[in-house]
């Protein structure tokens, strides 16, 4: 019987399940069969190429999202507040943080080149996870993903193809690898899409409130030929995004649908790279798409290259050699017994690895829904933004953060800039980080107090004791709702009880009773915008018994307050009479407000009240008028997006080079400081 006939008979004998999924019931009918299936010999070429691009993209990521270009700014000020997941894992001093980035870069380079691969991957993942754990205010879903990929890569044989290790070691060069090397990475990225789709079953997403006005971006211009802006936001951004994430992983599994799914994936990730500042995430997703393709695709490309470009009539493509890492049938073991010692029986190590793989898969399915355990990290949404996979499901808009320090000895109140000793504002939306920030502020303030002389301690602008209380008031909107308090402003954060396993006691509830107002708010907003190019509106809701103290900037004019629901008492200081004037307002009533003055809005109804401020931005109007005289051009669309290159990796080459130079400068300075005591040179943040 001819070889061709044998292959045809083998294909015909395959079950439907084997043709569709690549494995049969027999392969998973027992644990031993599953272990053999996971260790079946597989071509290493695809994994080798994916490893190379993963390492390359991590090299670029280090100077960007990992903060390599701002090592001195991020870690150089000892008083800056950081938000570690585990309290005793803290940032080191600047010189040693520079060394951390140096090891991180060397590890990524080793991964890309496939040089001492397992050592390089270990050198990469340890500092990567260290940076991840010492400040959760920088977390993103893909930050977690990159770290998980490093852990998975360290156990694979991804250096058996297209690597320096393969060139130096004949046993590794182009040798077959166990199938599980592909399985675990493919599963990880399948879960990336699928879990993101499951998270989008949230009503907020399906009703179109998460990503409003995104359709104004130029990447959606083709859809504007047949859809309105609102239709693009609802149908393309929200519903297509939901269906895409939920199903694309399945379409990528099947040979028949994979080419079409690949087109959608490539388009989707390129659009995301233009829509959001999310670093290397879209490119890592693009680089790992071949996980879902035939493992031999690099050899097919090699064959076509030799035949079409090099004009070889019968191109020879190298075949992978057998390896000790896999499990073979006895016939293959006997065939190569004189060349290499192969395995045909499973051992306890094989079983352990498969158990670990299954445990990892189960853990990745569990963690995004584990928030019923880690209640201390929940707020209006569940969990920290890092492993939940609720990407873009929640849109936050923060308008006011008040940090009040009370000197309990003198009774004086001091107000701090919420940007003081912080690197971003992520902490304002998480009770655990707010708790950490309050204690960081206390430490810094007490350290400053101890450095004061006796004269300064009597100055009303300074603290008079170490006995202080800290109160923080955060006003923000979730998915287009009213601006409201997120936390109770009457809690002294230095004396609250916080636990990762208990709900945050000072968290205020989301005013869901006003959620139905969002359609009306959009209509009111459009009406206000129609007054002029400089008119604007802010919608506010508050709880009974509390009040909003607000200051109207002189930059605003025609300011008025209108009650939408409930009852409020409006109070304003009258500087001429040295007394306050007040008026009770009911639903539908309005009152003008003088710019340049403080006022208070007390909620006096028994239920939450809502109201709105309307105003004219005088400064913006004057600036635009001046610009119009100089350039005869006024951009009226406040959501205008400038046209940019569709190839951002190429577009920002000069910036990426400068970032890399800055990072290397700090790393080299750190090495010289540690070895020879050369002084560290660092930049200092300047606040407006």
Beta strands, then each sheet from edge to edge (+ up, - down):
strand 1: 41-42
strand 2: 177-178
strand 3: 396-407
strand 4: 413-416
strand 5: 468-478
strand 6: 484-485
strand 7: 535-542
strand 8: 547-551
strand 9: 556-565
strand 10: 568-574
strand 11: 579-585
strand 12: 590-592
strand 13: 598-603
strand 14: 609-617
sheet 1: 1+ 2-
sheet 2: 4+ 3- 5+ 6-
sheet 3: 7+ 14- 9+ 12-
sheet 4: 8+ 13- 10+ 11-
end
